[in-house]
Amino acid sequence: MVAALQSGKILGAGLDVLEYEKKSFESLFSNDMPEAFKYLIKADNVLLSPHVAGWTNESKEKLAQTIVNKIKAKFY
């Protein structure tokens, strides 16, 4: 994907999940960070989010309702 971004074959990318992801993009790797990740972090045509793209108001409401339903099913 990085090669395609660099060549212009892909104009941009939005990524929410990264291989080997941890708490921050800068600490994904304990040793040297691969060049591909260095590019993704600095590229103007790439948007990275820390695995939160699905964390919307609607998803929070759905999660809360699921929890309530499970509690009701267990105790009522």
BELNOR-V39420 format. One record per backbone hydrogen bond with DSSP energy under -0.5 kcal/mol. NH is the residue of the N-H (numbers start at 1). CO is the residue of the C=O. E is the energy in kcal/mol with one decimal. If there is no record, write none. Layout:
# BELNOR-V39420
((NH;CO;E) (NH;CO;E))
This chain:
# BELNOR-V39420
((5;1;-2.5) (6;2;-2.9) (7;3;-2.1) (8;4;-0.9) (9;4;-1.1) (10;4;-1.9) (13;45;-2.0) (15;47;-3.0) (21;18;-1.6) (27;24;-1.0) (28;25;-1.2) (37;34;-0.5) (38;34;-1.9) (39;35;-2.3) (40;36;-2.3) (41;37;-2.4) (42;38;-1.6) (43;39;-2.2) (46;43;-1.0) (47;13;-2.8) (48;46;-0.5) (49;15;-2.3) (51;16;-1.2) (51;49;-2.2) (55;52;-2.0) (56;54;-1.7) (60;56;-2.2) (61;57;-2.3) (62;58;-2.4) (63;59;-2.3) (64;60;-2.5) (65;61;-2.5) (66;62;-2.3) (67;63;-2.3) (68;64;-2.4) (69;65;-2.6) (70;66;-2.1) (71;67;-2.3) (72;68;-2.7) (73;69;-2.4) (74;70;-1.7) (75;71;-2.3) (76;72;-2.4))
